[in-house]
Amino acid sequence: MPELSPVSLKFASLALGSLLLLAGGCDRQSDRQAQPPAGVEASGEAGGKVDRSHAGAALPDLVVRDPAGRELRLAGLKGPLLVNLWATWCAPCVTELPTLNALAGQGKVRVLTVSEDLGEPAKVAEFLKARRLDRLEPWLDPNNDATVKYQAQSLPVTIFYGADGREKWRITGGHDWTGKDMQARLAE
């Protein structure tokens, strides 16, 4: 077997790391559990599982910004509210955005998409506009505070708050937000 140069080894390591990242989707978690934790149930549709282990938690004291620099404090919002943490580089996030856009158009629940993209704030607004996702506001979490406050290990993560401003459930992973089971879940 021929000896590899340091440059070749570095390239091979980067390529392998990229393949593993692509295979894992947007998962930032290193050790998955063999079984879902208590309070987690099958969602009935493609995507993640419904997690009720945080039920009753209040909206976090979190400030997000739009590309113009306007701020929105989540703790002051009223439900029903669906908070979606996503990123332009996350394939499952991008796949579910059209269904979130359709849900936002129904007017039954406010859909608040919060991008975890770092860098140029206008990028997120341009990304949504290019895909005609006109019902989704381009809110940004420039310091990635939301992933910490929501204990998010991967993206997308979507959290549903009832009219009382308390968390009812969350789903980690892509989901069809226009599916049959969603109308019943959102009525909770």
Backbone as ProteinMPNN parsed JSONL, in Angstrom:
{"seq_chain_A": "MPELSPVSLKFASLALGSLLLLAGGCDRQSDRQAQPPAGVEASGEAGGKVDRSHAGAALPDLVVRDPAGRELRLAGLKGPLLVNLWATWCAPCVTELPTLNALAGQGKVRVLTVSEDLGEPAKVAEFLKARRLDRLEPWLDPNNDATVKYQAQSLPVTIFYGADGREKWRITGGHDWTGKDMQARLAE", "coords_chain_A": {"N_chain_A": [[0.842, -1.18, 0.0], [0.65, 2.187, -0.901], [2.326, 4.982, 0.629], [0.641, 7.685, 2.143], [0.646, 11.19, 1.654], [0.849, 13.977, 3.992], [-0.969, 15.951, 3.123], [-2.697, 14.472, 1.482], [-3.776, 12.747, 3.413], [-5.106, 14.6, 5.027], [-7.001, 15.59, 3.209], [-8.441, 13.215, 2.717], [-9.478, 12.751, 5.27], [-11.134, 15.014, 5.579], [-12.956, 14.542, 3.487], [-14.145, 12.115, 4.315], [-15.291, 12.977, 6.724], [-17.154, 14.837, 5.709], [-18.842, 13.136, 4.253], [-19.917, 11.599, 6.354], [-21.279, 13.603, 7.756], [-23.2, 14.358, 5.848], [-24.607, 11.943, 5.628], [-25.728, 11.826, 8.13], [-27.576, 13.855, 8.161], [-28.874, 16.74, 9.62], [-28.058, 16.375, 12.167], [-26.754, 17.139, 15.252], [-26.156, 15.666, 17.339], [-24.267, 13.295, 19.151], [-24.55, 10.747, 20.299], [-27.103, 8.725, 19.914], [-30.181, 7.72, 21.454], [-31.3, 4.399, 22.062], [-33.971, 3.888, 22.435], [-36.883, 6.0, 22.401], [-37.119, 8.731, 24.767], [-39.118, 8.962, 27.815], [-42.378, 10.277, 27.352], [-42.245, 10.719, 24.676], [-43.679, 10.124, 21.556], [-44.754, 8.294, 18.622], [-45.23, 10.162, 15.64], [-46.963, 9.587, 13.614], [-46.697, 10.369, 11.019], [-44.372, 10.985, 8.303], [-41.165, 11.881, 9.435], [-40.146, 13.423, 12.51], [-40.622, 12.509, 16.0], [-43.296, 13.045, 18.331], [-42.668, 14.908, 21.125], [-43.37, 15.204, 24.421], [-42.091, 15.778, 26.721], [-41.274, 18.26, 27.621], [-43.541, 19.601, 28.153], [-45.619, 22.195, 29.372], [-43.666, 24.051, 29.859], [-42.731, 27.487, 29.812], [-42.638, 30.04, 27.23], [-39.349, 30.73, 26.168], [-37.071, 33.252, 27.419], [-36.062, 34.858, 24.982], [-34.543, 36.627, 22.38], [-35.061, 37.388, 19.042], [-34.025, 38.442, 15.745], [-34.835, 40.394, 12.812], [-33.81, 40.807, 9.33], [-33.623, 43.594, 9.099], [-32.891, 44.374, 11.563], [-34.79, 44.657, 13.524], [-36.192, 43.678, 16.651], [-37.625, 40.813, 18.274], [-39.173, 39.637, 21.065], [-39.569, 36.528, 22.355], [-40.771, 35.66, 24.764], [-42.847, 37.426, 25.206], [-44.888, 36.763, 23.484], [-48.099, 35.497, 22.423], [-50.027, 32.463, 22.296], [-52.042, 30.482, 19.989], [-48.912, 29.179, 18.944], [-46.296, 28.264, 16.797], [-43.021, 27.494, 16.936], [-40.273, 27.29, 14.921], [-37.114, 26.015, 14.547], [-34.535, 26.294, 12.29], [-32.32, 25.95, 9.399], [-30.661, 27.226, 6.489], [-28.85, 25.477, 5.363], [-29.669, 22.983, 6.067], [-31.057, 20.097, 5.001], [-33.518, 18.57, 5.725], [-34.856, 20.65, 7.009], [-35.281, 22.581, 4.984], [-36.873, 21.085, 3.285], [-39.283, 20.833, 4.732], [-40.2, 23.452, 4.892], [-42.094, 24.5, 2.865], [-44.502, 23.3, 3.747], [-44.795, 24.418, 6.258], [-45.128, 27.048, 5.474], [-47.605, 26.84, 4.148], [-49.207, 26.108, 6.34], [-48.972, 28.436, 7.892], [-50.398, 30.15, 6.252], [-53.013, 29.366, 6.701], [-53.874, 30.641, 8.969], [-54.587, 29.795, 11.535], [-52.735, 29.308, 13.466], [-49.846, 30.985, 14.63], [-46.892, 30.926, 12.838], [-43.62, 30.847, 13.555], [-40.644, 31.098, 12.209], [-37.302, 30.518, 12.923], [-34.175, 31.181, 12.005], [-31.105, 29.455, 12.216], [-28.861, 30.161, 10.935], [-25.625, 31.531, 10.535], [-23.899, 34.602, 9.956], [-24.466, 36.677, 7.111], [-27.383, 38.493, 7.522], [-29.342, 39.106, 5.544], [-29.323, 36.949, 3.868], [-31.076, 34.887, 4.698], [-33.642, 36.024, 4.34], [-33.572, 36.404, 1.551], [-33.341, 33.747, 0.754], [-35.823, 32.632, 1.574], [-37.55, 34.227, 0.021], [-36.775, 33.568, -2.62], [-37.774, 31.03, -2.809], [-40.432, 31.407, -2.719], [-41.737, 31.507, -0.236], [-43.616, 33.155, 1.208], [-45.142, 33.582, 3.492], [-43.67, 33.145, 5.677], [-41.743, 34.624, 8.124], [-38.507, 36.149, 8.131], [-36.883, 35.522, 10.642], [-34.0, 35.642, 12.743], [-31.51, 33.989, 14.687], [-28.928, 35.145, 15.805], [-26.863, 34.464, 17.607], [-27.171, 31.836, 18.124], [-28.69, 31.225, 20.377], [-31.178, 30.076, 20.722], [-30.978, 27.315, 20.2], [-29.669, 26.46, 22.453], [-31.397, 27.264, 24.572], [-33.654, 25.763, 23.93], [-32.626, 23.264, 24.109], [-31.802, 21.908, 21.827], [-30.561, 19.369, 19.829], [-30.346, 18.798, 17.206], [-31.458, 19.835, 13.946], [-34.403, 20.177, 11.905], [-36.197, 21.695, 14.676], [-39.318, 21.906, 16.106], [-41.597, 23.663, 18.049], [-44.622, 23.64, 19.803], [-46.824, 25.963, 21.184], [-49.553, 26.51, 23.301], [-52.597, 28.509, 23.708], [-52.222, 29.461, 26.255], [-49.577, 30.085, 26.392], [-47.801, 28.124, 27.055], [-45.641, 25.345, 26.513], [-46.774, 22.645, 24.565], [-46.021, 20.43, 23.032], [-43.252, 19.098, 21.114], [-41.464, 18.586, 18.039], [-38.731, 16.956, 16.708], [-36.919, 16.944, 13.815], [-37.739, 16.639, 10.305], [-41.059, 17.348, 9.073], [-44.398, 16.927, 7.815], [-46.339, 19.551, 7.839], [-48.872, 20.025, 6.999], [-50.272, 17.76, 7.147], [-52.742, 15.215, 8.023], [-52.792, 14.549, 10.788], [-51.936, 16.865, 12.019], [-53.933, 18.868, 12.313], [-55.497, 17.994, 14.46], [-53.541, 17.866, 16.467], [-52.769, 20.562, 16.644], [-55.047, 21.654, 17.639], [-54.992, 21.206, 20.291]], "CA_chain_A": [[0.0, 0.0, 0.0], [1.504, 3.37, -0.97], [2.245, 5.901, 1.764], [-0.087, 8.907, 1.821], [1.26, 12.428, 2.139], [-0.003, 14.67, 4.966], [-2.045, 16.641, 2.404], [-3.65, 13.437, 1.085], [-4.466, 12.3, 4.627], [-6.016, 15.667, 5.437], [-8.104, 15.578, 2.247], [-9.24, 12.006, 2.965], [-10.213, 12.973, 6.524], [-12.201, 15.972, 5.293], [-13.953, 13.884, 2.646], [-14.873, 11.172, 5.154], [-16.116, 13.775, 7.632], [-18.265, 15.394, 4.935], [-19.773, 12.044, 3.975], [-20.619, 11.265, 7.592], [-22.209, 14.688, 8.039], [-24.315, 14.236, 4.906], [-25.38, 10.754, 5.971], [-26.437, 12.075, 9.379], [-28.505, 14.967, 8.047], [-28.528, 17.927, 10.386], [-27.962, 15.924, 13.544], [-25.572, 17.573, 15.98], [-26.093, 14.764, 18.478], [-23.256, 12.282, 18.887], [-24.956, 9.41, 20.73], [-28.557, 8.605, 19.919], [-30.737, 6.726, 22.35], [-31.883, 3.253, 21.369], [-35.412, 4.043, 22.541], [-37.208, 7.386, 22.714], [-37.325, 8.959, 26.184], [-40.507, 9.044, 28.27], [-43.063, 11.454, 26.835], [-42.066, 10.812, 23.225], [-44.556, 9.178, 20.86], [-44.688, 8.347, 17.161], [-46.05, 11.248, 15.131], [-47.948, 9.085, 12.663], [-46.346, 10.823, 9.682], [-42.935, 11.026, 8.069], [-40.486, 12.905, 10.211], [-39.78, 13.155, 13.889], [-41.58, 12.003, 16.964], [-43.851, 14.053, 19.21], [-42.019, 14.883, 22.428], [-44.136, 15.965, 25.408], [-41.316, 15.821, 27.953], [-41.103, 19.658, 28.029], [-44.891, 20.188, 28.249], [-45.817, 23.102, 30.492], [-42.61, 25.068, 29.899], [-43.095, 28.786, 29.243], [-41.786, 30.531, 26.148], [-38.084, 31.185, 26.752], [-36.703, 34.652, 27.278], [-35.182, 34.801, 23.825], [-34.75, 37.717, 21.43], [-34.638, 37.109, 17.671], [-33.966, 39.671, 14.944], [-35.052, 40.253, 11.379], [-32.664, 41.376, 8.607], [-33.548, 45.041, 9.302], [-32.418, 44.62, 12.914], [-35.888, 44.721, 14.499], [-36.14, 42.579, 17.61], [-38.855, 40.188, 18.729], [-38.958, 38.875, 22.306], [-40.492, 35.397, 22.353], [-41.502, 35.546, 26.028], [-44.018, 38.301, 25.174], [-45.845, 36.324, 22.473], [-49.253, 34.693, 22.832], [-50.299, 31.315, 21.435], [-51.207, 29.351, 19.591], [-47.674, 29.564, 18.291], [-45.394, 27.186, 16.4], [-41.669, 28.024, 16.76], [-39.493, 26.342, 14.133], [-35.693, 26.309, 14.424], [-34.122, 25.72, 11.02], [-31.165, 26.584, 8.758], [-30.666, 27.077, 5.031], [-27.961, 24.37, 5.024], [-30.256, 21.753, 6.61], [-31.987, 19.546, 4.006], [-34.868, 18.329, 6.249], [-35.462, 21.958, 7.305], [-35.707, 23.178, 3.719], [-37.955, 20.244, 2.76], [-40.537, 21.073, 5.438], [-40.602, 24.861, 4.834], [-43.35, 24.761, 2.145], [-45.673, 22.907, 4.536], [-44.928, 25.456, 7.289], [-45.682, 28.213, 4.779], [-49.032, 26.559, 3.95], [-49.844, 26.181, 7.66], [-49.04, 29.855, 8.255], [-51.452, 30.748, 5.435], [-54.331, 29.007, 7.222], [-54.219, 31.634, 9.97], [-55.051, 29.206, 12.801], [-51.608, 29.327, 14.385], [-48.726, 31.786, 14.132], [-45.693, 30.13, 12.565], [-42.444, 31.683, 13.733], [-39.443, 30.38, 11.798], [-36.106, 31.166, 13.449], [-33.013, 30.609, 11.335], [-29.869, 29.282, 12.978], [-27.747, 30.512, 10.051], [-24.728, 32.585, 10.972], [-23.403, 35.382, 8.828], [-25.246, 37.762, 6.514], [-28.808, 38.368, 7.822], [-30.178, 39.184, 4.343], [-29.295, 35.639, 3.208], [-32.272, 34.13, 5.051], [-34.768, 36.66, 3.655], [-33.432, 36.083, 0.127], [-33.589, 32.314, 0.638], [-37.284, 32.44, 1.651], [-38.171, 34.898, -1.131], [-36.463, 32.793, -3.827], [-38.607, 29.819, -2.789], [-41.829, 31.885, -2.619], [-42.249, 31.183, 1.096], [-43.966, 34.527, 1.574], [-45.859, 33.667, 4.772], [-42.696, 32.894, 6.735], [-40.922, 35.79, 8.413], [-37.094, 35.763, 8.216], [-36.277, 35.793, 11.945], [-32.678, 35.052, 12.908], [-30.962, 33.782, 16.017], [-27.528, 35.347, 15.429], [-25.921, 33.871, 18.563], [-27.611, 30.456, 18.346], [-29.212, 31.097, 21.738], [-32.383, 29.234, 20.716], [-30.625, 25.897, 20.292], [-29.32, 26.207, 23.85], [-32.601, 27.387, 25.408], [-34.558, 24.655, 23.601], [-31.863, 22.025, 24.244], [-31.882, 21.278, 20.504], [-29.361, 18.654, 19.435], [-30.355, 18.719, 15.753], [-32.461, 20.671, 13.282], [-35.247, 21.193, 12.525], [-36.949, 21.469, 15.904], [-40.522, 22.73, 16.085], [-42.222, 23.639, 19.361], [-45.977, 24.184, 19.778], [-47.314, 26.602, 22.407], [-50.993, 26.743, 23.306], [-53.053, 29.866, 23.991], [-51.714, 29.842, 27.568], [-48.158, 30.391, 26.289], [-47.033, 26.994, 27.582], [-45.327, 24.317, 25.53], [-47.626, 21.452, 24.552], [-45.204, 19.361, 22.481], [-42.26, 19.486, 20.109], [-41.044, 17.554, 17.101], [-37.392, 17.115, 16.17], [-36.868, 16.288, 12.508], [-38.662, 17.168, 9.306], [-42.447, 16.919, 9.232], [-45.4, 17.516, 6.916], [-47.198, 20.354, 8.717], [-50.231, 20.088, 6.449], [-50.802, 16.401, 7.253], [-54.008, 15.002, 8.734], [-52.651, 14.546, 12.251], [-51.594, 18.194, 12.538], [-55.112, 19.635, 12.717], [-55.85, 17.538, 15.807], [-52.478, 18.28, 17.412], [-52.79, 22.008, 16.803], [-56.265, 22.014, 18.369], [-54.768, 20.947, 21.722]], "C_chain_A": [[0.89, 1.247, 0.0], [1.274, 4.27, 0.248], [1.556, 7.19, 1.311], [0.629, 10.116, 2.406], [0.337, 13.074, 3.17], [-1.179, 15.394, 4.3], [-3.117, 15.638, 1.987], [-4.444, 12.932, 2.27], [-5.492, 13.337, 5.089], [-7.231, 15.694, 4.512], [-9.026, 14.386, 2.484], [-10.065, 12.166, 4.236], [-11.374, 13.927, 6.315], [-13.317, 15.332, 4.475], [-14.791, 12.907, 3.461], [-15.794, 11.908, 6.127], [-17.325, 14.359, 6.928], [-19.309, 14.335, 4.625], [-20.568, 11.665, 5.214], [-21.627, 12.333, 7.955], [-23.424, 14.613, 7.124], [-25.204, 13.054, 5.245], [-26.217, 10.985, 7.219], [-27.429, 13.208, 9.298], [-27.996, 16.148, 8.846], [-28.376, 17.611, 11.856], [-26.657, 16.386, 14.16], [-25.319, 16.655, 17.172], [-25.109, 13.645, 18.188], [-23.688, 10.881, 19.29], [-26.467, 9.341, 20.877], [-28.996, 7.538, 20.903], [-31.375, 5.612, 21.534], [-33.402, 3.332, 21.384], [-35.708, 5.494, 22.85], [-37.436, 7.553, 24.214], [-38.816, 9.022, 26.529], [-41.121, 10.338, 27.757], [-42.941, 11.623, 25.338], [-42.906, 9.728, 22.566], [-44.382, 9.314, 19.361], [-45.636, 9.419, 16.666], [-47.116, 10.776, 14.157], [-47.67, 9.508, 11.235], [-44.83, 10.806, 9.533], [-42.321, 12.141, 8.899], [-40.234, 12.452, 11.622], [-40.914, 12.613, 14.732], [-42.068, 13.15, 17.83], [-43.254, 13.859, 20.596], [-42.811, 15.785, 23.37], [-43.368, 16.123, 26.722], [-41.074, 17.247, 28.464], [-42.451, 20.354, 28.21], [-45.007, 21.026, 29.514], [-44.771, 24.195, 30.59], [-43.095, 26.353, 29.225], [-42.184, 29.112, 28.061], [-40.489, 31.055, 26.759], [-37.894, 32.687, 26.564], [-35.62, 34.716, 26.21], [-35.547, 35.939, 22.878], [-34.207, 37.287, 20.073], [-34.703, 38.418, 16.885], [-34.311, 39.372, 13.494], [-33.884, 40.921, 10.655], [-32.515, 42.889, 8.773], [-33.066, 45.394, 10.71], [-33.513, 44.757, 13.958], [-35.836, 43.488, 15.383], [-37.536, 42.092, 17.967], [-38.517, 39.335, 19.948], [-40.014, 37.783, 22.385], [-41.341, 35.334, 23.613], [-42.77, 36.404, 26.044], [-45.097, 37.86, 24.194], [-46.979, 35.504, 23.093], [-49.447, 33.561, 21.827], [-51.672, 31.411, 20.83], [-50.058, 29.791, 18.686], [-46.835, 28.324, 18.006], [-44.037, 27.829, 16.134], [-40.843, 26.947, 16.072], [-38.052, 26.825, 14.042], [-35.18, 25.569, 13.198], [-32.85, 26.403, 10.532], [-31.217, 26.315, 7.258], [-29.822, 25.893, 4.579], [-28.509, 23.008, 5.443], [-31.329, 21.226, 5.659], [-33.376, 19.241, 4.572], [-35.608, 19.631, 6.58], [-36.063, 22.564, 6.037], [-36.881, 22.398, 3.135], [-39.282, 20.557, 3.429], [-41.032, 22.52, 5.343], [-41.883, 25.117, 4.037], [-44.589, 24.361, 2.945], [-45.877, 23.867, 5.709], [-45.53, 26.72, 6.696], [-47.188, 28.037, 4.564], [-49.791, 26.639, 5.263], [-49.988, 27.631, 8.105], [-50.163, 30.554, 7.492], [-52.861, 30.424, 5.911], [-54.797, 29.966, 8.305], [-54.693, 31.087, 11.311], [-53.986, 29.262, 13.885], [-50.52, 30.209, 13.783], [-47.518, 30.869, 13.987], [-44.509, 31.081, 12.6], [-41.213, 30.859, 13.393], [-38.231, 31.183, 12.244], [-34.894, 30.46, 12.854], [-31.804, 30.572, 12.267], [-28.642, 29.537, 12.106], [-26.923, 31.623, 10.674], [-24.306, 33.379, 9.748], [-24.375, 36.462, 8.392], [-26.745, 37.587, 6.759], [-29.715, 38.38, 6.58], [-30.277, 37.837, 3.629], [-30.583, 34.857, 3.461], [-33.497, 34.708, 4.349], [-34.743, 36.343, 2.168], [-33.758, 34.614, -0.141], [-35.102, 32.042, 0.626], [-37.982, 33.04, 0.435], [-37.963, 34.097, -2.417], [-37.329, 31.542, -3.93], [-40.095, 30.132, -2.627], [-42.494, 31.456, -1.311], [-42.612, 32.502, 1.776], [-44.721, 34.671, 2.891], [-44.931, 33.426, 5.963], [-41.799, 34.117, 6.903], [-39.466, 35.364, 8.615], [-36.446, 36.131, 9.556], [-34.965, 35.023, 12.079], [-32.298, 34.976, 14.383], [-29.446, 33.903, 15.869], [-26.499, 34.718, 16.364], [-26.232, 32.411, 18.859], [-28.064, 30.212, 19.787], [-30.395, 30.138, 21.792], [-32.027, 27.759, 20.859], [-30.244, 25.521, 21.72], [-30.578, 26.225, 24.714], [-33.597, 26.257, 25.154], [-33.879, 23.285, 23.717], [-31.914, 21.209, 22.946], [-30.534, 20.658, 20.141], [-29.253, 18.538, 17.916], [-31.444, 19.639, 15.234], [-33.183, 19.839, 12.251], [-35.841, 20.719, 13.851], [-38.127, 22.425, 15.863], [-41.272, 22.54, 17.392], [-43.585, 24.311, 19.266], [-46.356, 24.708, 21.159], [-48.806, 26.845, 22.262], [-51.312, 28.201, 23.618], [-52.538, 30.38, 25.334], [-50.223, 30.185, 27.559], [-47.25, 29.302, 26.833], [-46.813, 25.959, 26.49], [-46.264, 23.133, 25.709], [-46.823, 20.24, 24.092], [-44.177, 19.948, 21.533], [-41.957, 18.292, 19.221], [-39.642, 17.914, 16.612], [-37.321, 16.295, 14.892], [-37.904, 16.893, 11.586], [-40.055, 16.574, 9.458], [-43.307, 17.58, 8.169], [-46.425, 18.232, 7.79], [-48.597, 20.543, 8.172], [-50.922, 18.733, 6.537], [-52.045, 16.319, 8.135], [-53.868, 15.095, 10.242], [-52.406, 15.934, 12.837], [-52.814, 18.984, 12.992], [-55.533, 19.262, 14.14], [-54.799, 17.989, 16.815], [-52.506, 19.767, 17.674], [-54.042, 22.492, 17.539], [-56.107, 21.818, 19.881], [-54.719, 22.226, 22.512]], "O_chain_A": [[1.797, 1.348, 0.826], [0.182, 4.312, 0.815], [1.846, 7.718, 0.237], [1.151, 10.064, 3.519], [-0.849, 12.747, 3.216], [-2.272, 15.439, 4.864], [-4.31, 15.913, 2.118], [-5.65, 12.71, 2.162], [-6.603, 12.99, 5.49], [-8.364, 15.808, 4.979], [-10.249, 14.527, 2.455], [-11.227, 11.76, 4.276], [-12.476, 13.688, 6.81], [-14.496, 15.56, 4.746], [-16.013, 12.87, 3.318], [-16.94, 11.507, 6.328], [-18.418, 14.377, 7.495], [-20.51, 14.589, 4.717], [-21.774, 11.433, 5.128], [-22.723, 12.013, 8.416], [-24.555, 14.786, 7.578], [-26.428, 13.153, 5.157], [-27.296, 10.408, 7.359], [-28.082, 13.505, 10.298], [-26.824, 16.512, 8.757], [-28.549, 18.487, 12.703], [-25.579, 16.068, 13.658], [-24.365, 16.857, 17.924], [-25.112, 13.097, 17.086], [-23.239, 9.909, 18.683], [-27.033, 9.841, 21.849], [-28.275, 6.572, 21.155], [-31.92, 5.847, 20.456], [-34.053, 2.886, 20.438], [-34.898, 6.168, 23.485], [-37.898, 6.621, 24.872], [-39.664, 9.122, 25.642], [-40.46, 11.376, 27.73], [-43.481, 12.579, 24.781], [-42.858, 8.563, 22.961], [-43.911, 10.345, 18.882], [-46.73, 9.576, 17.208], [-48.08, 11.498, 13.903], [-48.349, 9.044, 10.319], [-44.099, 10.633, 10.508], [-42.902, 13.217, 9.041], [-40.121, 11.258, 11.902], [-42.002, 12.307, 14.244], [-41.342, 14.121, 18.044], [-43.33, 12.771, 21.168], [-42.911, 16.991, 23.142], [-43.937, 16.556, 27.724], [-40.705, 17.424, 29.625], [-42.497, 21.57, 28.401], [-44.557, 20.623, 30.587], [-44.959, 25.167, 31.322], [-43.778, 26.311, 28.203], [-41.105, 28.537, 27.911], [-40.527, 31.755, 27.77], [-38.479, 33.301, 25.672], [-34.427, 34.638, 26.502], [-36.724, 36.181, 22.611], [-33.053, 36.876, 19.955], [-35.352, 39.376, 17.305], [-34.112, 38.26, 13.005], [-33.043, 41.543, 11.304], [-31.417, 43.422, 8.61], [-32.855, 46.567, 11.021], [-33.226, 44.95, 15.14], [-35.484, 42.397, 14.934], [-38.499, 42.859, 17.964], [-37.685, 38.43, 19.876], [-41.208, 38.069, 22.472], [-42.52, 34.988, 23.539], [-43.68, 36.129, 26.826], [-46.127, 38.524, 24.083], [-46.819, 34.899, 24.153], [-49.079, 33.683, 20.658], [-52.408, 32.35, 21.134], [-50.208, 30.638, 17.805], [-46.684, 27.45, 18.859], [-43.908, 28.628, 15.206], [-40.725, 25.829, 16.572], [-37.788, 27.911, 13.525], [-35.367, 24.359, 13.076], [-32.356, 27.33, 11.174], [-31.753, 25.298, 6.818], [-30.064, 25.353, 3.5], [-27.87, 21.985, 5.195], [-32.39, 21.834, 5.522], [-34.36, 19.628, 3.941], [-36.829, 19.709, 6.45], [-37.213, 23.003, 6.03], [-37.789, 22.993, 2.553], [-40.317, 20.549, 2.763], [-42.183, 22.787, 5.685], [-42.712, 25.901, 4.499], [-45.626, 25.016, 2.834], [-47.015, 24.106, 6.114], [-46.344, 27.386, 7.335], [-47.959, 28.973, 4.772], [-50.898, 27.176, 5.307], [-51.029, 28.01, 8.643], [-50.81, 31.453, 8.029], [-53.807, 31.13, 5.562], [-56.0, 30.091, 8.538], [-55.161, 31.857, 12.15], [-54.297, 29.262, 15.076], [-50.295, 30.187, 12.573], [-47.172, 30.128, 14.907], [-44.404, 31.998, 11.786], [-40.782, 30.02, 14.184], [-38.139, 32.382, 11.979], [-34.623, 29.298, 13.157], [-31.524, 31.522, 12.998], [-27.523, 29.181, 12.476], [-27.469, 32.549, 11.273], [-24.354, 32.872, 8.627], [-25.032, 37.087, 9.225], [-27.333, 36.628, 6.259], [-30.755, 37.722, 6.578], [-31.215, 37.61, 2.865], [-31.122, 34.235, 2.546], [-34.309, 33.954, 3.814], [-35.783, 36.043, 1.582], [-34.381, 34.285, -1.15], [-35.598, 31.309, -0.23], [-38.898, 32.433, -0.12], [-38.889, 33.967, -3.218], [-37.585, 31.054, -5.031], [-40.91, 29.233, -2.423], [-43.669, 31.089, -1.29], [-42.007, 32.904, 2.769], [-44.919, 35.793, 3.358], [-45.357, 33.496, 7.116], [-41.178, 34.584, 5.948], [-39.214, 34.318, 9.213], [-35.548, 36.972, 9.591], [-34.838, 33.9, 11.592], [-32.717, 35.797, 15.2], [-28.747, 32.891, 15.812], [-25.369, 34.464, 15.947], [-25.623, 31.813, 19.746], [-27.849, 29.135, 20.344], [-30.595, 29.459, 22.799], [-32.714, 27.028, 21.572], [-30.471, 24.389, 22.148], [-30.803, 25.306, 25.502], [-34.306, 25.841, 26.07], [-34.506, 22.26, 23.448], [-32.052, 19.986, 22.969], [-29.504, 21.332, 20.144], [-28.185, 18.214, 17.394], [-32.254, 20.155, 16.004], [-32.616, 18.865, 11.757], [-35.969, 19.523, 14.109], [-37.956, 23.618, 15.614], [-41.552, 21.413, 17.801], [-43.707, 25.408, 18.721], [-46.23, 24.009, 22.164], [-49.269, 27.327, 21.228], [-50.411, 29.025, 23.772], [-52.427, 31.589, 25.536], [-49.663, 30.535, 28.598], [-46.06, 29.532, 27.048], [-47.683, 25.725, 25.651], [-46.52, 22.675, 26.823], [-46.922, 19.16, 24.676], [-44.221, 21.13, 21.194], [-42.166, 17.141, 19.604], [-39.398, 19.034, 16.162], [-37.625, 15.102, 14.887], [-38.829, 17.573, 12.029], [-40.213, 15.442, 9.915], [-42.984, 18.662, 7.681], [-47.277, 17.593, 8.406], [-49.432, 21.165, 8.829], [-52.042, 18.578, 6.05], [-52.352, 17.241, 8.891], [-54.734, 15.66, 10.91], [-52.643, 16.154, 14.025], [-52.727, 19.711, 13.981], [-55.886, 20.137, 14.931], [-55.143, 18.447, 17.905], [-52.29, 20.2, 18.806], [-54.079, 23.628, 18.011], [-56.977, 22.213, 20.657], [-54.538, 22.192, 23.729]]}, "name": "protein", "num_of_chains": 1, "seq": "MPELSPVSLKFASLALGSLLLLAGGCDRQSDRQAQPPAGVEASGEAGGKVDRSHAGAALPDLVVRDPAGRELRLAGLKGPLLVNLWATWCAPCVTELPTLNALAGQGKVRVLTVSEDLGEPAKVAEFLKARRLDRLEPWLDPNNDATVKYQAQSLPVTIFYGADGREKWRITGGHDWTGKDMQARLAE"}
